Amino acid sequence: MIELPIIDSAAANEQTPRARYWRSVSQFENSTEFQRVSGEEFIPGASNAPEGATRRQFIQLMGASMAMAGLTACRKPIETIVPFSHMPEDRVEGIPVYYATSMPFRGALRPVLVESYDGRPRKIEGNPEHPDSLGTCSSFEQASILGMYDPDRLSVFNHKGATSDWGSFKSFAGQLAASSRIVVLAEESSSMTLAATRRRLEQKFASVKWIDYSGAAGNASTRGVNAAFGKSARAVHSFSNAKVIVSLDADFLGSVDSDSVVNARGYSASRNVDGTSDVSRLYVIESGYSITGGMADNRLRLKSSEIASFAASLGSGLGVYAGDTGVHSSHPWIGELVSDLQGAGSGAVVVVGDNQPAGVHALAAAMNAKLGAVGTTVRYLDAGDSAADFSAEMTAVIGEMTAGNVDVVITLGVNPVYDVPSFSDAYAKVTERIHVSLHQDETAQGATWSIPQTHFLEEWGDGRSQSGLKAIVQPLIAPLYEGAHSNLEVIALLATGAEQFGYDLVRETWRSELSGNFETAWRKVVHDGFYPSSGFSVLSASASAAGIESAMSNVSVSAHQGIEVVTRLDPKILDGRFANNVWLQELPDPTTKVVWDNIAQMSPKTAENLGLHYKLNGGKYITDIAKIEAGGVSVELPVWIQPGLAEDSIQVTTGYGRNILSDREIRSTNFFDRDDHTDVYGHGAVATGVGSSVAALSARIVTATITKSGSGYMVASTQDHGAIEEEGKIVQKRGLFRQATVEEYRANPKFVAGGEPKPIREDWADYPTLWEERHPANTDVITQSNYHDYQWGMVIDLNTCTGCSACVVACQSENNIQVVGKDEVSRGREMHWIRTDRYFVSGDGASYDSPQMVIQPLPCQHCENAPCEQVCPVAATVHSPDGTNQMIYNRCIGTRYCANNCPYKVRRFNFYNWTKTLPDTIHMAHNPNVTVRSRGVMEKCSFCIQRVRQVNKTANIESRPIEDGEVVTACQQVCPARAITFGNVADPNSAVSQMRTSDRRYELLAELNVKPRVSYLGRIRNPNPNLA
Amino acid sequence: MDKTLAHLADFHDEAPLVKGNLTFHDITEIVSSHTEKKTPLQWYGAFGLALSGLMLMIVMIAYLFWNGTGVWGLNNPVGWGFAIVNFVFWVGIGHAGTLISAILFLFRQQWRTAINRSAEAMTLFAVVCALVFPGIHVGRVWAAYWMLPIPNQMGMWPQFKSPLLWDVFAVSTYFTVSAAFWYVGLIPDLASLRDRATGLRRKVFGVLAMGWTGANRHWRNYEKAYLLLAALCTPLVLSVHSVVSFDFAVSIVPGWHTTIFPPYFVAGAIFSGFAMVITLMVVARKVYNVENIITIDHLEKMNIVILVTGSMVGFAYITEFFIAWYSGVQYEQYAFTNRMFGPYAWAYWTMMTCNLFFPQFFWIKKLRRSIPFMFAISIFVNVGMWFERFVITVVSLHRDYLPSAWDYYTPTWVDVLTFVGTFGLFFTLFLLFLRFLPMVAASEVKGVLPEADPHFYDHEGDGHGADHTLGVAKSKTAH
């Protein structure tokens, strides 16, 4: 018990020497009884607590404890987390709380909103208030939650092979001599606090070389714009204003693009065929087949090495380039593109991909400036990005390291040993090699200090979004592993020698950023997830012809001889940093549908010329291995034949062939037990051994010789179990994907009806549904249910869906969908509830070599007349009163009859107990509102029924109807293109009902009379009629 | 050969159903002795092999239960594979016995008597093999009983619209009635065995024979019961495979959704059942030396049934194609084109060759009376009918409406060994039957002997009329 001084305690002991007056003997004798009775105003016990503290004492103590309780609110968040038995205020068990934060991604912050259940971050969404997100995000943000729970994360300090701790590292940091020559390779970061800490580091040590490590991505764009404008700037696009878009090898809609979310939304806005403005036209000139290429109105296959010539010719046509235009100077497209671009004026925009040399980026900047596009469709932002040539910088640093001129190398969240083959030897020559990383990765294995890094959901930080809006990264949870520290904290420790908490560092920086009452402003920024009107300033510079000339001077515009190999960032695992994420490994590649592998994509003719083949054996893609030799190094990759690629151009992606060490045990089981097969986490780190690395290829575009070095390699894909040529014809004939050109649409708005197959000679609509009068949907139990007022339905707009596959990962995260591994996918047992079907269409003129690619997302269609429901012998799949088709998992016995009878084949069966072997941390990523399915149970898309029911409950409690747009499915929520609309089809004013009145609406396989609740809007293309 | 009155009453000049001038006693001897003699070594050999097969099946099922349905080759579009193919295959085999016993009985086809017992046994055992699959093919085997309408506290009933549920009823009813029919038919023969036996064997057969004494009253009740059961079985023969076919016909999968399925499945079932009877009988009659009871004429008759039903099945195949074209439904058209020219064309052409082409050789009398030839054809038909179910089940599923969902089904070693194992189960049961029970319905065969004719001993009857006494007729010297 705390002893506090009591104010009147001294008065009780006061003695008086004066004459005494007394009123009774007992008073005179001052007996104990008298003292007891007279000392109080009232008789004993009437006013005081029987014993212990007095009322005053009590109130004093209470006051003090309240004050101290208040003090705890001021504690540093870094302190040991409070056990959850002390429930924070306003927390209701089972009701998730949302926090805004940001994910660092390729040098910018991606704004996100994280759902947290009982202190456990669970699901990531885009931040709906942030202009760079508006609530949507890409597959990377969606999957990053699993990255935090990754069981292969580096959990302990490692110093020269022995386990260590933060304390030892602190003493090491304190002893680091100020004369040390330091090289820092830091992941690209927009953090202001890190920049400030970097300056402190540079002040402390004699020599600090800090490299913004862009790795495989490179920074050609920044350098190109720098060449054109004489100032480094970041190109940010507003495709919503675009009328004519020319993409030169740019996959600006693909998830790897730093601004893919904004691009996709802008692009889809420009494709509004039912609005008043004209539909934009997208030209794509590329060597691979990207999803942007799939959206193209006119697409040209061209080797990446020759796109510079195409760009130069275009630049020459637009009058911004006077140099040699090379091999494509008289390409038939140039004239058309020039006139189309000029016609569009400020609505025109030229976009260039990361792979293209800086010169082409410079040309594009000049073209955009010339067209007047700057400010309308493209803005050049003063982002302060380094315009130094990253590869040149790395070469220089490696030279220094080899020469012994470097004492300390600090690698912050980057993996140069994997990315840069020549780094490894030089690295070993440096005495102190400090590596901060999420995994025991290739660099960590060669480091003297490997320090567990915090995931962005566990750390304080800050930075700027692609458009420059500043934001604070706040942690959702204490680091899962005790020793984990952020890059910021490690650098701060090295810079000051004393431990600094990320929270303090970030607040220190923001004191100068924020105006007014700091605490209020800080809380608002943390709460909102961004600091409004803090974007980058717009650069208004004019292009200098000389700069372009010089940038183009070392770019070849001649015809490329031989085979080119183009390395791109992988659309699923980027440069390998997401390689240990099973959701992304099992996400079908948006264009090839390949999972768990990297492949050498090539066109059918190229493969034929190179003598490389594949065969389908039992539905599996068995292929040759191609040996790619360039510049004295070689990599070997399985061959994948992809229609629509440029001839003699081979596409490969980064990030595979990782070697991460994991301290988890390899699962070994008895011979009769298949748990070792079904456990995707059972073979060491997930990324280890998946695919092969292409890092050895020295540049992003190289000329290579290709030979066959093996055969019989199995590539797993979720589609293409055969019949790729046949597929296109069948899609056409069955009217699965319906599209028209703008002219056709204007002439015949109901064109989708023309695609309706005629299943029988008569009009099928005349035939009534079997048991129509006694249909279960008309029974009292359904129609009198409270849920019956809302009839859920979905419309998917094929005109804007790019096929980026963010919905697939969002659904996986929301609905606890399990991952099955490469072998099981090759057996056709993937579990995704929504799939993005990819078809090639060879229309008139288009051939097998150059087909159009279309994407169709396919969730459960929630048929009103569902064939699955009628065949289940145990009534485990039934219709809900609100018109959705639901699986009752604990009733299902797994006959699979429903899956057989599903014409869309959207049902997924648990062939094994996928959850039995999951590591504990992975269980933490599960949604508590969705049943985790056991072995032998069928599952499928539920229209996110848990979200529907949550809104049902809320609306019921508040005694109000559900508002339109209140229920949002996971796929709809994430979709950057806003291609998915969901809502109550019983309400004619709801958004989904409005969409259903569209002329472009059709139902897939409507002629089966299954009455799907999901409908599609036909795609409208806007090709240039003068180009075939 | 002289004729009995019974023969004279026939329209056709038929050969006698039993050859070798056997008497009642001969028949009893031939049939019973096999269950009474010392077990031959060959039987142990065969039984050992069959039992290994059964063990194999049990091990495969244990492996399946331990790990899950994933050990089979199923995938997303192909939710049903070997398990359902085998189920339909075995149910089909199980058609011949009851058809022979019940329908041919009602049609007074007396040649059935030689083969009906073993055919019925085959039926039962085949249905046992078939019943293995519905239970084990579900994902959660421990909950498979939910398909049965068992009252429960949740008031939760099966979904009566599902053909799978109809299947449960159809096949279990079929099994129950077939078993009852078989057992009733066995009673007189069990009594014969009892009468010839001593000790424990006598007691066991005594219980099984249910006190049969051969009294007139017993015979009357027996005949009535047998007739009633035959009448009960007859619709079941038609219904069970019709219901099995509903599993497919009621669905909307192109290649499954076909109204021709019920008769086509029944014909196919009879076809395959008879082929299996031929396969078994050709061997058994030789090994058990009952060639005089199961004569070449019997086999020829069965071959004619095979020819007829095989042609019906072939006709159904062609009809399906015609309807696919005539309907104008492109999904249907694709499904059938895909059967012929798709990745499973080999399965389709195996089916066509075995089921439609080979049985046509039975138009030639010489061939349908040739033991080795009919044995070979019967094997082909068995193979062909298995492939028919494979083609229907797997080939229809692997490519249906949306090309994006197409895949290919490859069975795993577990699939194959489980199927092999069911033959072990079948032959284990069949060998036990041959060893312990009368493989020929002796009492019924006796009924078709010339001696059974009440006028056999009349003048002008075949038994030399008044010249003979009963005693002479009983002697083994007759004819």
HADDOCK unambig.tbl for C-alpha pairs under 7 A between the chains (distance, minus, plus):
assign (segid A and resid 618 and name CA) (segid B and resid 408 and name CA) 5.75 0.50 0.50
assign (segid A and resid 618 and name CA) (segid B and resid 409 and name CA) 6.71 0.50 0.50
assign (segid A and resid 618 and name CA) (segid B and resid 410 and name CA) 5.99 0.50 0.50
assign (segid A and resid 619 and name CA) (segid B and resid 407 and name CA) 5.82 0.50 0.50
assign (segid A and resid 619 and name CA) (segid B and resid 408 and name CA) 4.59 0.50 0.50
assign (segid A and resid 672 and name CA) (segid B and resid 63 and name CA) 6.56 0.50 0.50
assign (segid A and resid 673 and name CA) (segid B and resid 67 and name CA) 6.44 0.50 0.50
assign (segid A and resid 674 and name CA) (segid B and resid 67 and name CA) 6.11 0.50 0.50
assign (segid A and resid 719 and name CA) (segid B and resid 404 and name CA) 5.76 0.50 0.50
assign (segid A and resid 719 and name CA) (segid B and resid 405 and name CA) 6.79 0.50 0.50
assign (segid A and resid 721 and name CA) (segid B and resid 406 and name CA) 6.56 0.50 0.50
assign (segid A and resid 721 and name CA) (segid B and resid 407 and name CA) 5.09 0.50 0.50
assign (segid A and resid 721 and name CA) (segid B and resid 408 and name CA) 6.80 0.50 0.50
assign (segid A and resid 727 and name CA) (segid B and resid 403 and name CA) 5.78 0.50 0.50
assign (segid A and resid 759 and name CA) (segid B and resid 328 and name CA) 6.42 0.50 0.50
assign (segid A and resid 759 and name CA) (segid B and resid 329 and name CA) 4.50 0.50 0.50
assign (segid A and resid 759 and name CA) (segid B and resid 330 and name CA) 6.60 0.50 0.50
assign (segid A and resid 760 and name CA) (segid B and resid 327 and name CA) 6.12 0.50 0.50
assign (segid A and resid 760 and name CA) (segid B and resid 328 and name CA) 5.64 0.50 0.50
assign (segid A and resid 760 and name CA) (segid B and resid 329 and name CA) 5.67 0.50 0.50
assign (segid A and resid 761 and name CA) (segid B and resid 328 and name CA) 6.52 0.50 0.50
assign (segid A and resid 827 and name CA) (segid B and resid 75 and name CA) 6.08 0.50 0.50
assign (segid A and resid 828 and name CA) (segid B and resid 75 and name CA) 4.99 0.50 0.50
assign (segid A and resid 828 and name CA) (segid B and resid 76 and name CA) 5.58 0.50 0.50
assign (segid A and resid 828 and name CA) (segid B and resid 407 and name CA) 6.95 0.50 0.50
assign (segid A and resid 829 and name CA) (segid B and resid 75 and name CA) 5.41 0.50 0.50
assign (segid A and resid 829 and name CA) (segid B and resid 76 and name CA) 5.70 0.50 0.50
assign (segid A and resid 837 and name CA) (segid B and resid 404 and name CA) 5.86 0.50 0.50
assign (segid A and resid 870 and name CA) (segid B and resid 161 and name CA) 6.02 0.50 0.50
assign (segid A and resid 870 and name CA) (segid B and resid 162 and name CA) 5.91 0.50 0.50
assign (segid A and resid 871 and name CA) (segid B and resid 161 and name CA) 6.66 0.50 0.50
assign (segid A and resid 871 and name CA) (segid B and resid 162 and name CA) 4.23 0.50 0.50
assign (segid A and resid 871 and name CA) (segid B and resid 163 and name CA) 6.49 0.50 0.50
assign (segid A and resid 872 and name CA) (segid B and resid 159 and name CA) 6.69 0.50 0.50
assign (segid A and resid 872 and name CA) (segid B and resid 162 and name CA) 5.65 0.50 0.50
assign (segid A and resid 873 and name CA) (segid B and resid 147 and name CA) 6.17 0.50 0.50
assign (segid A and resid 873 and name CA) (segid B and resid 158 and name CA) 5.75 0.50 0.50
assign (segid A and resid 873 and name CA) (segid B and resid 159 and name CA) 4.92 0.50 0.50
assign (segid A and resid 873 and name CA) (segid B and resid 160 and name CA) 6.92 0.50 0.50
assign (segid A and resid 873 and name CA) (segid B and resid 162 and name CA) 4.98 0.50 0.50
assign (segid A and resid 873 and name CA) (segid B and resid 164 and name CA) 5.83 0.50 0.50
assign (segid A and resid 873 and name CA) (segid B and resid 165 and name CA) 5.39 0.50 0.50
assign (segid A and resid 874 and name CA) (segid B and resid 146 and name CA) 6.57 0.50 0.50
assign (segid A and resid 874 and name CA) (segid B and resid 147 and name CA) 5.98 0.50 0.50
assign (segid A and resid 874 and name CA) (segid B and resid 158 and name CA) 4.51 0.50 0.50
assign (segid A and resid 874 and name CA) (segid B and resid 159 and name CA) 5.14 0.50 0.50
assign (segid A and resid 875 and name CA) (segid B and resid 158 and name CA) 6.40 0.50 0.50
assign (segid A and resid 875 and name CA) (segid B and resid 159 and name CA) 5.11 0.50 0.50
assign (segid A and resid 893 and name CA) (segid B and resid 138 and name CA) 6.14 0.50 0.50
assign (segid A and resid 893 and name CA) (segid B and resid 139 and name CA) 5.81 0.50 0.50
assign (segid A and resid 893 and name CA) (segid B and resid 140 and name CA) 4.94 0.50 0.50
assign (segid A and resid 893 and name CA) (segid B and resid 143 and name CA) 5.95 0.50 0.50
assign (segid A and resid 893 and name CA) (segid B and resid 144 and name CA) 6.26 0.50 0.50
assign (segid A and resid 894 and name CA) (segid B and resid 138 and name CA) 4.90 0.50 0.50
assign (segid A and resid 894 and name CA) (segid B and resid 139 and name CA) 4.16 0.50 0.50
assign (segid A and resid 894 and name CA) (segid B and resid 140 and name CA) 5.96 0.50 0.50
assign (segid A and resid 895 and name CA) (segid B and resid 137 and name CA) 6.96 0.50 0.50
assign (segid A and resid 895 and name CA) (segid B and resid 138 and name CA) 4.63 0.50 0.50
assign (segid A and resid 895 and name CA) (segid B and resid 139 and name CA) 6.39 0.50 0.50
assign (segid A and resid 896 and name CA) (segid B and resid 79 and name CA) 5.54 0.50 0.50
assign (segid A and resid 899 and name CA) (segid B and resid 79 and name CA) 6.60 0.50 0.50
assign (segid A and resid 900 and name CA) (segid B and resid 77 and name CA) 6.62 0.50 0.50
assign (segid A and resid 900 and name CA) (segid B and resid 78 and name CA) 6.86 0.50 0.50
assign (segid A and resid 900 and name CA) (segid B and resid 79 and name CA) 5.79 0.50 0.50
assign (segid A and resid 900 and name CA) (segid B and resid 397 and name CA) 6.81 0.50 0.50
assign (segid A and resid 901 and name CA) (segid B and resid 251 and name CA) 5.86 0.50 0.50
assign (segid A and resid 901 and name CA) (segid B and resid 252 and name CA) 6.06 0.50 0.50
assign (segid A and resid 901 and name CA) (segid B and resid 253 and name CA) 6.10 0.50 0.50
assign (segid A and resid 903 and name CA) (segid B and resid 401 and name CA) 5.86 0.50 0.50
assign (segid A and resid 904 and name CA) (segid B and resid 401 and name CA) 6.85 0.50 0.50
assign (segid A and resid 904 and name CA) (segid B and resid 402 and name CA) 6.30 0.50 0.50
assign (segid A and resid 905 and name CA) (segid B and resid 77 and name CA) 6.29 0.50 0.50
assign (segid A and resid 905 and name CA) (segid B and resid 405 and name CA) 6.35 0.50 0.50
assign (segid A and resid 908 and name CA) (segid B and resid 76 and name CA) 6.60 0.50 0.50
assign (segid A and resid 911 and name CA) (segid B and resid 68 and name CA) 6.09 0.50 0.50
assign (segid A and resid 911 and name CA) (segid B and resid 69 and name CA) 5.16 0.50 0.50
assign (segid A and resid 911 and name CA) (segid B and resid 70 and name CA) 4.36 0.50 0.50
assign (segid A and resid 912 and name CA) (segid B and resid 67 and name CA) 6.73 0.50 0.50
assign (segid A and resid 912 and name CA) (segid B and resid 68 and name CA) 5.25 0.50 0.50
assign (segid A and resid 912 and name CA) (segid B and resid 69 and name CA) 6.70 0.50 0.50
assign (segid A and resid 912 and name CA) (segid B and resid 70 and name CA) 5.61 0.50 0.50
assign (segid A and resid 935 and name CA) (segid B and resid 68 and name CA) 6.88 0.50 0.50
assign (segid A and resid 935 and name CA) (segid B and resid 139 and name CA) 6.94 0.50 0.50
assign (segid A and resid 936 and name CA) (segid B and resid 68 and name CA) 6.89 0.50 0.50
assign (segid A and resid 936 and name CA) (segid B and resid 69 and name CA) 6.96 0.50 0.50
assign (segid A and resid 936 and name CA) (segid B and resid 139 and name CA) 3.53 0.50 0.50
assign (segid A and resid 936 and name CA) (segid B and resid 140 and name CA) 5.00 0.50 0.50
assign (segid A and resid 937 and name CA) (segid B and resid 139 and name CA) 6.29 0.50 0.50
